[in-house]
Amino acid sequence: MGEIGWNDWLSMMSSLAVVLVLLAATLFGLKKMGLSSTKDATKKLNVSEVHNLGPRQKLIVVTINNEQVLLGVTPQAINRLGSWPEQQTADDLDQSSEIDQIEPEFESASDSPGKFQQLMKQVAERTTERNKN
């Protein structure tokens, strides 16, 4: 067996370093994209939808224990805006037209954010009334 010179050793170590960096970048990318080895059936908390309102504000619908919760997320706080039982099918959404009958009390987006919370409270109250009947 021949001697391993500095050039051969340096070449092997740089190849190993490149492979390790590519592996770390791939794992980091998979983590950022939300791909994991866990199955969705075992999760009790599931993010159903995300709607970006601005660069740092979001509306998030989270499903937990067969209940959907609407969250308002800002850099300073996370607020629960409303909740309702999880819808079983899309046909249930078509049959309920009560949400379409709600008219917001404000005309522009520059009104106070409390009005949006009032609107979401109206939606939650009407949903609970409908479920009681």
Phi and psi in radians as a Rosetta constraint file:
Dihedral C 1 N 2 CA 2 C 2 CIRCULARHARMONIC -1.477 0.35
Dihedral N 2 CA 2 C 2 N 3 CIRCULARHARMONIC 2.912 0.35
Dihedral C 2 N 3 CA 3 C 3 CIRCULARHARMONIC -1.311 0.35
Dihedral N 3 CA 3 C 3 N 4 CIRCULARHARMONIC 2.556 0.35
Dihedral C 3 N 4 CA 4 C 4 CIRCULARHARMONIC -1.698 0.35
Dihedral N 4 CA 4 C 4 N 5 CIRCULARHARMONIC 2.070 0.35
Dihedral C 4 N 5 CA 5 C 5 CIRCULARHARMONIC -1.522 0.35
Dihedral N 5 CA 5 C 5 N 6 CIRCULARHARMONIC 3.062 0.35
Dihedral C 5 N 6 CA 6 C 6 CIRCULARHARMONIC -1.068 0.35
Dihedral N 6 CA 6 C 6 N 7 CIRCULARHARMONIC -0.651 0.35
Dihedral C 6 N 7 CA 7 C 7 CIRCULARHARMONIC -1.145 0.35
Dihedral N 7 CA 7 C 7 N 8 CIRCULARHARMONIC -0.747 0.35
Dihedral C 7 N 8 CA 8 C 8 CIRCULARHARMONIC -1.148 0.35
Dihedral N 8 CA 8 C 8 N 9 CIRCULARHARMONIC -0.766 0.35
Dihedral C 8 N 9 CA 9 C 9 CIRCULARHARMONIC -1.105 0.35
Dihedral N 9 CA 9 C 9 N 10 CIRCULARHARMONIC -0.778 0.35
Dihedral C 9 N 10 CA 10 C 10 CIRCULARHARMONIC -1.111 0.35
Dihedral N 10 CA 10 C 10 N 11 CIRCULARHARMONIC -0.671 0.35
Dihedral C 10 N 11 CA 11 C 11 CIRCULARHARMONIC -1.140 0.35
Dihedral N 11 CA 11 C 11 N 12 CIRCULARHARMONIC -0.749 0.35
Dihedral C 11 N 12 CA 12 C 12 CIRCULARHARMONIC -1.135 0.35
Dihedral N 12 CA 12 C 12 N 13 CIRCULARHARMONIC -0.766 0.35
Dihedral C 12 N 13 CA 13 C 13 CIRCULARHARMONIC -1.171 0.35
Dihedral N 13 CA 13 C 13 N 14 CIRCULARHARMONIC -0.668 0.35
Dihedral C 13 N 14 CA 14 C 14 CIRCULARHARMONIC -1.205 0.35
Dihedral N 14 CA 14 C 14 N 15 CIRCULARHARMONIC -0.633 0.35
Dihedral C 14 N 15 CA 15 C 15 CIRCULARHARMONIC -1.134 0.35
Dihedral N 15 CA 15 C 15 N 16 CIRCULARHARMONIC -0.738 0.35
Dihedral C 15 N 16 CA 16 C 16 CIRCULARHARMONIC -1.084 0.35
Dihedral N 16 CA 16 C 16 N 17 CIRCULARHARMONIC -0.738 0.35
Dihedral C 16 N 17 CA 17 C 17 CIRCULARHARMONIC -1.103 0.35
Dihedral N 17 CA 17 C 17 N 18 CIRCULARHARMONIC -0.705 0.35
Dihedral C 17 N 18 CA 18 C 18 CIRCULARHARMONIC -1.123 0.35
Dihedral N 18 CA 18 C 18 N 19 CIRCULARHARMONIC -0.750 0.35
Dihedral C 18 N 19 CA 19 C 19 CIRCULARHARMONIC -1.106 0.35
Dihedral N 19 CA 19 C 19 N 20 CIRCULARHARMONIC -0.764 0.35
Dihedral C 19 N 20 CA 20 C 20 CIRCULARHARMONIC -1.133 0.35
Dihedral N 20 CA 20 C 20 N 21 CIRCULARHARMONIC -0.684 0.35
Dihedral C 20 N 21 CA 21 C 21 CIRCULARHARMONIC -1.153 0.35
Dihedral N 21 CA 21 C 21 N 22 CIRCULARHARMONIC -0.740 0.35
Dihedral C 21 N 22 CA 22 C 22 CIRCULARHARMONIC -1.130 0.35
Dihedral N 22 CA 22 C 22 N 23 CIRCULARHARMONIC -0.679 0.35
Dihedral C 22 N 23 CA 23 C 23 CIRCULARHARMONIC -1.116 0.35
Dihedral N 23 CA 23 C 23 N 24 CIRCULARHARMONIC -0.792 0.35
Dihedral C 23 N 24 CA 24 C 24 CIRCULARHARMONIC -1.113 0.35
Dihedral N 24 CA 24 C 24 N 25 CIRCULARHARMONIC -0.711 0.35
Dihedral C 24 N 25 CA 25 C 25 CIRCULARHARMONIC -1.143 0.35
Dihedral N 25 CA 25 C 25 N 26 CIRCULARHARMONIC -0.686 0.35
Dihedral C 25 N 26 CA 26 C 26 CIRCULARHARMONIC -1.140 0.35
Dihedral N 26 CA 26 C 26 N 27 CIRCULARHARMONIC -0.801 0.35
Dihedral C 26 N 27 CA 27 C 27 CIRCULARHARMONIC -1.115 0.35
Dihedral N 27 CA 27 C 27 N 28 CIRCULARHARMONIC -0.703 0.35
Dihedral C 27 N 28 CA 28 C 28 CIRCULARHARMONIC -1.113 0.35
Dihedral N 28 CA 28 C 28 N 29 CIRCULARHARMONIC -0.733 0.35
Dihedral C 28 N 29 CA 29 C 29 CIRCULARHARMONIC -1.112 0.35
Dihedral N 29 CA 29 C 29 N 30 CIRCULARHARMONIC -0.739 0.35
Dihedral C 29 N 30 CA 30 C 30 CIRCULARHARMONIC -1.110 0.35
Dihedral N 30 CA 30 C 30 N 31 CIRCULARHARMONIC -0.675 0.35
Dihedral C 30 N 31 CA 31 C 31 CIRCULARHARMONIC -1.152 0.35
Dihedral N 31 CA 31 C 31 N 32 CIRCULARHARMONIC -0.738 0.35
Dihedral C 31 N 32 CA 32 C 32 CIRCULARHARMONIC -1.174 0.35
Dihedral N 32 CA 32 C 32 N 33 CIRCULARHARMONIC -0.583 0.35
Dihedral C 32 N 33 CA 33 C 33 CIRCULARHARMONIC -1.394 0.35
Dihedral N 33 CA 33 C 33 N 34 CIRCULARHARMONIC -0.155 0.35
Dihedral C 33 N 34 CA 34 C 34 CIRCULARHARMONIC 1.524 0.35
Dihedral N 34 CA 34 C 34 N 35 CIRCULARHARMONIC 0.165 0.35
Dihedral C 34 N 35 CA 35 C 35 CIRCULARHARMONIC -1.450 0.35
Dihedral N 35 CA 35 C 35 N 36 CIRCULARHARMONIC 2.239 0.35
Dihedral C 35 N 36 CA 36 C 36 CIRCULARHARMONIC -2.449 0.35
Dihedral N 36 CA 36 C 36 N 37 CIRCULARHARMONIC 2.993 0.35
Dihedral C 36 N 37 CA 37 C 37 CIRCULARHARMONIC -1.502 0.35
Dihedral N 37 CA 37 C 37 N 38 CIRCULARHARMONIC -0.107 0.35
Dihedral C 37 N 38 CA 38 C 38 CIRCULARHARMONIC -1.379 0.35
Dihedral N 38 CA 38 C 38 N 39 CIRCULARHARMONIC 2.622 0.35
Dihedral C 38 N 39 CA 39 C 39 CIRCULARHARMONIC -1.551 0.35
Dihedral N 39 CA 39 C 39 N 40 CIRCULARHARMONIC 2.532 0.35
Dihedral C 39 N 40 CA 40 C 40 CIRCULARHARMONIC -1.141 0.35
Dihedral N 40 CA 40 C 40 N 41 CIRCULARHARMONIC -0.462 0.35
Dihedral C 40 N 41 CA 41 C 41 CIRCULARHARMONIC -1.162 0.35
Dihedral N 41 CA 41 C 41 N 42 CIRCULARHARMONIC -0.481 0.35
Dihedral C 41 N 42 CA 42 C 42 CIRCULARHARMONIC -1.488 0.35
Dihedral N 42 CA 42 C 42 N 43 CIRCULARHARMONIC -0.219 0.35
Dihedral C 42 N 43 CA 43 C 43 CIRCULARHARMONIC -1.341 0.35
Dihedral N 43 CA 43 C 43 N 44 CIRCULARHARMONIC 2.388 0.35
Dihedral C 43 N 44 CA 44 C 44 CIRCULARHARMONIC -1.717 0.35
Dihedral N 44 CA 44 C 44 N 45 CIRCULARHARMONIC -0.345 0.35
Dihedral C 44 N 45 CA 45 C 45 CIRCULARHARMONIC -2.030 0.35
Dihedral N 45 CA 45 C 45 N 46 CIRCULARHARMONIC 2.173 0.35
Dihedral C 45 N 46 CA 46 C 46 CIRCULARHARMONIC -2.393 0.35
Dihedral N 46 CA 46 C 46 N 47 CIRCULARHARMONIC 2.256 0.35
Dihedral C 46 N 47 CA 47 C 47 CIRCULARHARMONIC -1.466 0.35
Dihedral N 47 CA 47 C 47 N 48 CIRCULARHARMONIC 1.958 0.35
Dihedral C 47 N 48 CA 48 C 48 CIRCULARHARMONIC -1.412 0.35
Dihedral N 48 CA 48 C 48 N 49 CIRCULARHARMONIC -0.835 0.35
Dihedral C 48 N 49 CA 49 C 49 CIRCULARHARMONIC -2.553 0.35
Dihedral N 49 CA 49 C 49 N 50 CIRCULARHARMONIC 2.664 0.35
Dihedral C 49 N 50 CA 50 C 50 CIRCULARHARMONIC -2.332 0.35
Dihedral N 50 CA 50 C 50 N 51 CIRCULARHARMONIC 2.282 0.35
Dihedral C 50 N 51 CA 51 C 51 CIRCULARHARMONIC -2.198 0.35
Dihedral N 51 CA 51 C 51 N 52 CIRCULARHARMONIC 2.057 0.35
Dihedral C 51 N 52 CA 52 C 52 CIRCULARHARMONIC -1.399 0.35
Dihedral N 52 CA 52 C 52 N 53 CIRCULARHARMONIC 2.200 0.35
Dihedral C 52 N 53 CA 53 C 53 CIRCULARHARMONIC -1.657 0.35
Dihedral N 53 CA 53 C 53 N 54 CIRCULARHARMONIC -0.456 0.35
Dihedral C 53 N 54 CA 54 C 54 CIRCULARHARMONIC -2.876 0.35
Dihedral N 54 CA 54 C 54 N 55 CIRCULARHARMONIC -2.972 0.35
Dihedral C 54 N 55 CA 55 C 55 CIRCULARHARMONIC -1.084 0.35
Dihedral N 55 CA 55 C 55 N 56 CIRCULARHARMONIC -0.534 0.35
Dihedral C 55 N 56 CA 56 C 56 CIRCULARHARMONIC -2.326 0.35
Dihedral N 56 CA 56 C 56 N 57 CIRCULARHARMONIC 0.311 0.35
Dihedral C 56 N 57 CA 57 C 57 CIRCULARHARMONIC -2.160 0.35
Dihedral N 57 CA 57 C 57 N 58 CIRCULARHARMONIC 2.434 0.35
Dihedral C 57 N 58 CA 58 C 58 CIRCULARHARMONIC -2.475 0.35
Dihedral N 58 CA 58 C 58 N 59 CIRCULARHARMONIC 2.701 0.35
Dihedral C 58 N 59 CA 59 C 59 CIRCULARHARMONIC -1.907 0.35
Dihedral N 59 CA 59 C 59 N 60 CIRCULARHARMONIC 2.264 0.35
Dihedral C 59 N 60 CA 60 C 60 CIRCULARHARMONIC -2.229 0.35
Dihedral N 60 CA 60 C 60 N 61 CIRCULARHARMONIC 2.275 0.35
Dihedral C 60 N 61 CA 61 C 61 CIRCULARHARMONIC -1.770 0.35
Dihedral N 61 CA 61 C 61 N 62 CIRCULARHARMONIC 2.075 0.35
Dihedral C 61 N 62 CA 62 C 62 CIRCULARHARMONIC -1.992 0.35
Dihedral N 62 CA 62 C 62 N 63 CIRCULARHARMONIC 2.363 0.35
Dihedral C 62 N 63 CA 63 C 63 CIRCULARHARMONIC -1.837 0.35
Dihedral N 63 CA 63 C 63 N 64 CIRCULARHARMONIC 2.172 0.35
Dihedral C 63 N 64 CA 64 C 64 CIRCULARHARMONIC -2.527 0.35
Dihedral N 64 CA 64 C 64 N 65 CIRCULARHARMONIC 2.245 0.35
Dihedral C 64 N 65 CA 65 C 65 CIRCULARHARMONIC 0.900 0.35
Dihedral N 65 CA 65 C 65 N 66 CIRCULARHARMONIC 0.858 0.35
Dihedral C 65 N 66 CA 66 C 66 CIRCULARHARMONIC 1.010 0.35
Dihedral N 66 CA 66 C 66 N 67 CIRCULARHARMONIC 0.541 0.35
Dihedral C 66 N 67 CA 67 C 67 CIRCULARHARMONIC -2.356 0.35
Dihedral N 67 CA 67 C 67 N 68 CIRCULARHARMONIC 2.410 0.35
Dihedral C 67 N 68 CA 68 C 68 CIRCULARHARMONIC -1.754 0.35
Dihedral N 68 CA 68 C 68 N 69 CIRCULARHARMONIC 2.370 0.35
Dihedral C 68 N 69 CA 69 C 69 CIRCULARHARMONIC -2.168 0.35
Dihedral N 69 CA 69 C 69 N 70 CIRCULARHARMONIC 2.290 0.35
Dihedral C 69 N 70 CA 70 C 70 CIRCULARHARMONIC -1.667 0.35
Dihedral N 70 CA 70 C 70 N 71 CIRCULARHARMONIC 2.146 0.35
Dihedral C 70 N 71 CA 71 C 71 CIRCULARHARMONIC -2.029 0.35
Dihedral N 71 CA 71 C 71 N 72 CIRCULARHARMONIC 2.422 0.35
Dihedral C 71 N 72 CA 72 C 72 CIRCULARHARMONIC -1.788 0.35
Dihedral N 72 CA 72 C 72 N 73 CIRCULARHARMONIC 2.119 0.35
Dihedral C 72 N 73 CA 73 C 73 CIRCULARHARMONIC -2.017 0.35
Dihedral N 73 CA 73 C 73 N 74 CIRCULARHARMONIC 2.196 0.35
Dihedral C 73 N 74 CA 74 C 74 CIRCULARHARMONIC -2.230 0.35
Dihedral N 74 CA 74 C 74 N 75 CIRCULARHARMONIC 2.984 0.35
Dihedral C 74 N 75 CA 75 C 75 CIRCULARHARMONIC -1.100 0.35
Dihedral N 75 CA 75 C 75 N 76 CIRCULARHARMONIC -0.447 0.35
Dihedral C 75 N 76 CA 76 C 76 CIRCULARHARMONIC -1.615 0.35
Dihedral N 76 CA 76 C 76 N 77 CIRCULARHARMONIC -0.479 0.35
Dihedral C 76 N 77 CA 77 C 77 CIRCULARHARMONIC -2.732 0.35
Dihedral N 77 CA 77 C 77 N 78 CIRCULARHARMONIC 2.847 0.35
Dihedral C 77 N 78 CA 78 C 78 CIRCULARHARMONIC -2.153 0.35
Dihedral N 78 CA 78 C 78 N 79 CIRCULARHARMONIC 2.074 0.35
Dihedral C 78 N 79 CA 79 C 79 CIRCULARHARMONIC -1.980 0.35
Dihedral N 79 CA 79 C 79 N 80 CIRCULARHARMONIC 2.383 0.35
Dihedral C 79 N 80 CA 80 C 80 CIRCULARHARMONIC -1.465 0.35
Dihedral N 80 CA 80 C 80 N 81 CIRCULARHARMONIC 2.038 0.35
Dihedral C 80 N 81 CA 81 C 81 CIRCULARHARMONIC -1.686 0.35
Dihedral N 81 CA 81 C 81 N 82 CIRCULARHARMONIC -0.395 0.35
Dihedral C 81 N 82 CA 82 C 82 CIRCULARHARMONIC 3.056 0.35
Dihedral N 82 CA 82 C 82 N 83 CIRCULARHARMONIC 2.907 0.35
Dihedral C 82 N 83 CA 83 C 83 CIRCULARHARMONIC -2.624 0.35
Dihedral N 83 CA 83 C 83 N 84 CIRCULARHARMONIC 2.734 0.35
Dihedral C 83 N 84 CA 84 C 84 CIRCULARHARMONIC -2.766 0.35
Dihedral N 84 CA 84 C 84 N 85 CIRCULARHARMONIC 2.791 0.35
Dihedral C 84 N 85 CA 85 C 85 CIRCULARHARMONIC -1.115 0.35
Dihedral N 85 CA 85 C 85 N 86 CIRCULARHARMONIC 2.576 0.35
Dihedral C 85 N 86 CA 86 C 86 CIRCULARHARMONIC -1.132 0.35
Dihedral N 86 CA 86 C 86 N 87 CIRCULARHARMONIC 2.335 0.35
Dihedral C 86 N 87 CA 87 C 87 CIRCULARHARMONIC -1.310 0.35
Dihedral N 87 CA 87 C 87 N 88 CIRCULARHARMONIC 2.368 0.35
Dihedral C 87 N 88 CA 88 C 88 CIRCULARHARMONIC -1.377 0.35
Dihedral N 88 CA 88 C 88 N 89 CIRCULARHARMONIC -0.778 0.35
Dihedral C 88 N 89 CA 89 C 89 CIRCULARHARMONIC -2.406 0.35
Dihedral N 89 CA 89 C 89 N 90 CIRCULARHARMONIC 2.951 0.35
Dihedral C 89 N 90 CA 90 C 90 CIRCULARHARMONIC -1.255 0.35
Dihedral N 90 CA 90 C 90 N 91 CIRCULARHARMONIC -0.392 0.35
Dihedral C 90 N 91 CA 91 C 91 CIRCULARHARMONIC -1.137 0.35
Dihedral N 91 CA 91 C 91 N 92 CIRCULARHARMONIC -0.579 0.35
Dihedral C 91 N 92 CA 92 C 92 CIRCULARHARMONIC -1.085 0.35
Dihedral N 92 CA 92 C 92 N 93 CIRCULARHARMONIC -0.639 0.35
Dihedral C 92 N 93 CA 93 C 93 CIRCULARHARMONIC -1.187 0.35
Dihedral N 93 CA 93 C 93 N 94 CIRCULARHARMONIC -0.655 0.35
Dihedral C 93 N 94 CA 94 C 94 CIRCULARHARMONIC -1.194 0.35
Dihedral N 94 CA 94 C 94 N 95 CIRCULARHARMONIC -0.602 0.35
Dihedral C 94 N 95 CA 95 C 95 CIRCULARHARMONIC -1.273 0.35
Dihedral N 95 CA 95 C 95 N 96 CIRCULARHARMONIC -0.524 0.35
Dihedral C 95 N 96 CA 96 C 96 CIRCULARHARMONIC -1.615 0.35
Dihedral N 96 CA 96 C 96 N 97 CIRCULARHARMONIC 1.911 0.35
Dihedral C 96 N 97 CA 97 C 97 CIRCULARHARMONIC -1.870 0.35
Dihedral N 97 CA 97 C 97 N 98 CIRCULARHARMONIC 0.203 0.35
Dihedral C 97 N 98 CA 98 C 98 CIRCULARHARMONIC -1.132 0.35
Dihedral N 98 CA 98 C 98 N 99 CIRCULARHARMONIC -0.598 0.35
Dihedral C 98 N 99 CA 99 C 99 CIRCULARHARMONIC -1.137 0.35
Dihedral N 99 CA 99 C 99 N 100 CIRCULARHARMONIC -0.587 0.35
Dihedral C 99 N 100 CA 100 C 100 CIRCULARHARMONIC -1.182 0.35
Dihedral N 100 CA 100 C 100 N 101 CIRCULARHARMONIC -0.405 0.35
Dihedral C 100 N 101 CA 101 C 101 CIRCULARHARMONIC -1.423 0.35
Dihedral N 101 CA 101 C 101 N 102 CIRCULARHARMONIC -0.219 0.35
Dihedral C 101 N 102 CA 102 C 102 CIRCULARHARMONIC -1.330 0.35
Dihedral N 102 CA 102 C 102 N 103 CIRCULARHARMONIC 2.216 0.35
Dihedral C 102 N 103 CA 103 C 103 CIRCULARHARMONIC -1.912 0.35
Dihedral N 103 CA 103 C 103 N 104 CIRCULARHARMONIC 2.172 0.35
Dihedral C 103 N 104 CA 104 C 104 CIRCULARHARMONIC -1.143 0.35
Dihedral N 104 CA 104 C 104 N 105 CIRCULARHARMONIC 2.619 0.35
Dihedral C 104 N 105 CA 105 C 105 CIRCULARHARMONIC -1.546 0.35
Dihedral N 105 CA 105 C 105 N 106 CIRCULARHARMONIC -0.074 0.35
Dihedral C 105 N 106 CA 106 C 106 CIRCULARHARMONIC -2.050 0.35
Dihedral N 106 CA 106 C 106 N 107 CIRCULARHARMONIC 2.681 0.35
Dihedral C 106 N 107 CA 107 C 107 CIRCULARHARMONIC -1.740 0.35
Dihedral N 107 CA 107 C 107 N 108 CIRCULARHARMONIC -0.497 0.35
Dihedral C 107 N 108 CA 108 C 108 CIRCULARHARMONIC -2.281 0.35
Dihedral N 108 CA 108 C 108 N 109 CIRCULARHARMONIC 2.836 0.35
Dihedral C 108 N 109 CA 109 C 109 CIRCULARHARMONIC -1.294 0.35
Dihedral N 109 CA 109 C 109 N 110 CIRCULARHARMONIC -0.189 0.35
Dihedral C 109 N 110 CA 110 C 110 CIRCULARHARMONIC -1.435 0.35
Dihedral N 110 CA 110 C 110 N 111 CIRCULARHARMONIC -0.120 0.35
Dihedral C 110 N 111 CA 111 C 111 CIRCULARHARMONIC -1.110 0.35
Dihedral N 111 CA 111 C 111 N 112 CIRCULARHARMONIC 2.932 0.35
Dihedral C 111 N 112 CA 112 C 112 CIRCULARHARMONIC -1.124 0.35
Dihedral N 112 CA 112 C 112 N 113 CIRCULARHARMONIC 2.597 0.35
Dihedral C 112 N 113 CA 113 C 113 CIRCULARHARMONIC -1.184 0.35
Dihedral N 113 CA 113 C 113 N 114 CIRCULARHARMONIC -0.267 0.35
Dihedral C 113 N 114 CA 114 C 114 CIRCULARHARMONIC -1.119 0.35
Dihedral N 114 CA 114 C 114 N 115 CIRCULARHARMONIC -0.506 0.35
Dihedral C 114 N 115 CA 115 C 115 CIRCULARHARMONIC -1.158 0.35
Dihedral N 115 CA 115 C 115 N 116 CIRCULARHARMONIC -0.630 0.35
Dihedral C 115 N 116 CA 116 C 116 CIRCULARHARMONIC -1.130 0.35
Dihedral N 116 CA 116 C 116 N 117 CIRCULARHARMONIC -0.712 0.35
Dihedral C 116 N 117 CA 117 C 117 CIRCULARHARMONIC -1.132 0.35
Dihedral N 117 CA 117 C 117 N 118 CIRCULARHARMONIC -0.646 0.35
Dihedral C 117 N 118 CA 118 C 118 CIRCULARHARMONIC -1.109 0.35
Dihedral N 118 CA 118 C 118 N 119 CIRCULARHARMONIC -0.736 0.35
Dihedral C 118 N 119 CA 119 C 119 CIRCULARHARMONIC -1.083 0.35
Dihedral N 119 CA 119 C 119 N 120 CIRCULARHARMONIC -0.774 0.35
Dihedral C 119 N 120 CA 120 C 120 CIRCULARHARMONIC -1.168 0.35
Dihedral N 120 CA 120 C 120 N 121 CIRCULARHARMONIC -0.554 0.35
Dihedral C 120 N 121 CA 121 C 121 CIRCULARHARMONIC -1.167 0.35
Dihedral N 121 CA 121 C 121 N 122 CIRCULARHARMONIC -0.680 0.35
Dihedral C 121 N 122 CA 122 C 122 CIRCULARHARMONIC -1.065 0.35
Dihedral N 122 CA 122 C 122 N 123 CIRCULARHARMONIC -0.753 0.35
Dihedral C 122 N 123 CA 123 C 123 CIRCULARHARMONIC -1.081 0.35
Dihedral N 123 CA 123 C 123 N 124 CIRCULARHARMONIC -0.777 0.35
Dihedral C 123 N 124 CA 124 C 124 CIRCULARHARMONIC -1.143 0.35
Dihedral N 124 CA 124 C 124 N 125 CIRCULARHARMONIC -0.711 0.35
Dihedral C 124 N 125 CA 125 C 125 CIRCULARHARMONIC -1.139 0.35
Dihedral N 125 CA 125 C 125 N 126 CIRCULARHARMONIC -0.759 0.35
Dihedral C 125 N 126 CA 126 C 126 CIRCULARHARMONIC -1.173 0.35
Dihedral N 126 CA 126 C 126 N 127 CIRCULARHARMONIC -0.593 0.35
Dihedral C 126 N 127 CA 127 C 127 CIRCULARHARMONIC -1.174 0.35
Dihedral N 127 CA 127 C 127 N 128 CIRCULARHARMONIC -0.742 0.35
Dihedral C 127 N 128 CA 128 C 128 CIRCULARHARMONIC -1.186 0.35
Dihedral N 128 CA 128 C 128 N 129 CIRCULARHARMONIC -0.630 0.35
Dihedral C 128 N 129 CA 129 C 129 CIRCULARHARMONIC -1.106 0.35
Dihedral N 129 CA 129 C 129 N 130 CIRCULARHARMONIC -0.728 0.35
Dihedral C 129 N 130 CA 130 C 130 CIRCULARHARMONIC -1.142 0.35
Dihedral N 130 CA 130 C 130 N 131 CIRCULARHARMONIC -0.663 0.35
Dihedral C 130 N 131 CA 131 C 131 CIRCULARHARMONIC -1.251 0.35
Dihedral N 131 CA 131 C 131 N 132 CIRCULARHARMONIC -0.479 0.35
Dihedral C 131 N 132 CA 132 C 132 CIRCULARHARMONIC -1.254 0.35
Dihedral N 132 CA 132 C 132 N 133 CIRCULARHARMONIC -0.549 0.35
